[in-house]
Amino acid sequence: MQKIQDAFNQLAKEHRDEIMQMRRERNRAGLQELQDKLAAEAEGQVQGNGLTDEQLKIYSTIGGTPHLDGQYTVFGEVEEGLDVVEMIQQTATARGDRPVDDIEMRMSVIE
């Protein structure tokens, strides 16, 4: 599974500008389509060492991001202010990918 994650990560880096533009536009269908395309391409690159048919079905119907499994937890969605997310992403980091300066976040829970 690590090989497909590495391949997917590389493909995601190559498509970063496209991904960020779709996020800005809140183009969920486009993001899902691109994710499916990249997952299939990554699987092809590792030649059978990738996702099972059942896993592919789950990712394409329920959602998710294979290369993040076991590493990150999705806990929300940015409704507005993606520019702030991008600034956080670009901040200088130290050991362990921790920001050099703490970043304070204020969140609102919408029910």
Secondary structure, 3 states (H helix, E strand, C coil): CHHHHHHHHHHHHHCHHHHHHHHHCCCHHHHHHHHHHHHHHHHHHHCCCCCCHHHHHHHHHCCCCHHHCCCCCCCCCCCCCHHHHHHHHHCCECHHHCECCCCCCCCCCCC
